[in-house]
Amino acid sequence: DAKIIENIVVKMASSSCISAIVGLAVLVVVWDSIAADYILPGYRKRFVVPASPDVFVRYAATGYGDIVLASDSTSSCDCKVVASVNSDYSRFHVLLSLMESISELQLAAQTHQEQANIVEARITEYTSVLYNLTQRIDYYHTLETGDLLLLSDEMTAFGVEIAAAQETVAELQAQHQALAAAVTLYDTILLNISNTIDTMFDEATVDVIQLQAQIEYLQSELDACYQGGYNPPDLPADFNCDGGVLSYIAEPFTHKWSGSLQGVWMRDPLPLERKEDAVYVIKGYANHLAMLEYDTMADFEASIRSSTHTMVLGVGGTGHVVYNGVLYYPAYNSHTIVMYNISNGTEVSKTLPNAGYQNTYPYSIDTYTDIDLAVDEMGLWAIYSTSDNQGMVVISRLDPETLDIVETWNTNVEKKSIGNGFMVCGRLYMTDSPKSRFDRITNTFDTNTNRGSLVAIPLSNKYMLTTSLAYNPREKKLYAWDNYHMVSYDLTFE
């Protein structure tokens, strides 16, 4: 019952905050699936407590219990779940009362309907009796000489029978009308109750959506608490732009053939310890949930997989990157970007405002490439478009810890007109055609100077269908997925 579930929430206080949040997410599913028997009290919106200058406290009052997240300058993050003390069981009792009323009304309506059926049968029976009497009277009516030939005693007997039958039929019709009116009334009452319950469940659905939003909010707050705010990672010495601008792209080196026409493969340019040589692969482009990991390039080429990571949200397109131990990917059928922590499997997401999705503003290759994430010497980027910019390419630098937009640049290049794009030292390089054997980079946009330019740098599409193209600033290479083949390109700067 409701008390049991509430006690479960209280017990979550002894575990980590993430477990509590996951537990609440499970309870959301429980709420959504088993209806009125487990409706809990105090289900309402309220979740921000004003903070003092030195201490911040945030919590969500979910009706299952309050999640409290607190930290200060001297203590570590503290997260706990507090049982709700709200005694408002009104919705629970109203629903129980309505359900009991429905059962009673259904039983009464069934009883009255059965009685109405019996009366209707008797009306039919007596109507038949009246008809037989009429037939018998007609039998004695002979108009031979204009006189009615009928014995007086027989006429008297017929009159008595007809009067009795007529009286019975009238009584039965009155009973039938009353029963029919009662059944109609029950139908009306049941319809009103049904509408009331539908309204209450609609409100409950809104509550569930609000609860899920609160859970997402708390997850992001918890991550921020543990991380202590954004601290840019220490970049290696070779993460610099002293080599000049891109001038030449070598012929592609084919590493492996894949059974998937589209996909993305990548290495972490800022890897965690013992992940320096790892290779990551996501096959397909629409709603896939798995990322394959290989310990080394040799293992990857030999198909010796070390682990498989399963994401909660499916991926959309092929614009994914791994950076500093985190997979960043656009969610399927959404303008949401997701951070998937490869070490512990946790996910945090944030909407990219006004970004097109589901082939609204893709590259010319389509395949849901509306949002293309990239990394270079300067950090994490999103290449996309918006209706505000009329489908032209938009470049936003993102905070890799929070996914907040740091700065945005609008270009005058139509996103659907370019084949692929990648970032190097804050400069976006845009290719012409992913299906041409002899492709080339035709446009660049430098965020450092806020200026675009036309260029002509040859790019060989050996297999003539490049569906992903990404730069790795640690290796100074391009990684591409070209028509079932995973290839890489060496680059020259001057």
TARAFEN-V487088 format. One record per backbone hydrogen bond with DSSP energy under -1.0 kcal/mol. CO is the residue of the C=O (numbers start at 0). NH is the residue of the N-H. Records with the same first field share a line. If there is no record, write none. Layout:
CO->NH, NH
This chain:
0->4
1->5
2->6
3->7
4->8
5->9
6->10
9->12
10->13
11->14
15->19
16->20
17->21
18->22
19->23
20->24
21->25
22->26
23->27
24->28
25->29
26->30
27->31
28->32
29->33
34->37
35->38
41->43
45->60
46->58
54->51
55->70
57->68
59->66
64->61
65->81
66->59
67->79
68->57
69->77
70->55
77->69
79->67
81->65
86->88
87->41
88->92
89->93
90->94
91->95
92->96
93->97
94->98
95->99
96->100
97->101
98->102
99->103
100->104
101->105
102->106
103->107
104->108
105->109
106->110
107->111
108->112
109->113
110->114
111->115
112->116
113->117
114->118
115->119
116->120
117->121
118->122
119->123
120->124
121->125
122->126
123->127
124->128
125->129
126->130
127->131
128->132
129->133
130->134
131->135
132->136
133->137
134->138
135->139
147->149
150->154
151->155
152->156
153->157
154->158
155->159
156->160
157->161
158->162
159->163
160->164
161->165
162->166
163->167
164->168
165->169
166->170
167->171
168->172
169->173
170->174
171->175
172->176
173->177
174->178
175->179
176->180
177->181
178->182
179->183
180->184
181->185
182->186
183->187
184->188
185->189
186->190
187->191
188->192
189->193
190->194
191->195
192->196
193->197
194->198
195->199
196->200
197->201
198->202
199->203
200->204
201->205
202->206
203->207
204->208
205->209
206->210
207->211
208->212
209->213
210->214
211->215
212->216
213->217
214->218
215->219
216->220
217->221
218->222
219->223
220->224
221->225
222->226
223->227, 228
235->238
237->239
240->243
244->493
247->491
252->487
255->485
260->483
261->283
263->281
265->279
271->274
274->277
278->293
279->265
280->291
281->263
284->316
287->314
288->310
290->308
291->280
292->305, 306
293->278
295->299
296->300
297->301
298->303
299->302
306->292
308->290
313->331
314->286
318->372
320->327
324->341
325->322
326->339
327->320
328->337
329->315
334->351
335->330
336->349
337->328
338->347
339->326
340->344
345->340
347->338
349->336
351->354
362->365
365->368
371->382
373->380
375->378
378->375
379->397
380->373
381->395
382->371
383->393
384->355
385->390
386->389
388->391
390->414
392->410
393->383
394->408
395->381
396->405, 406
398->402
403->398
406->396
408->394
412->392
413->416
414->417
417->363
419->430
421->428
423->426
425->446
426->423
427->444
428->421
429->441, 442
430->418
433->465
436->460
438->458
439->431
440->456
441->454
442->429
443->452
444->427
445->449, 450
450->445
452->443
456->440
458->438
459->461
464->482
467->480
469->478
471->475, 476
476->471
477->488
478->469
479->486
480->466
481->484
483->257
484->481
485->254, 255
486->479
487->252
488->477
489->249
491->246, 247
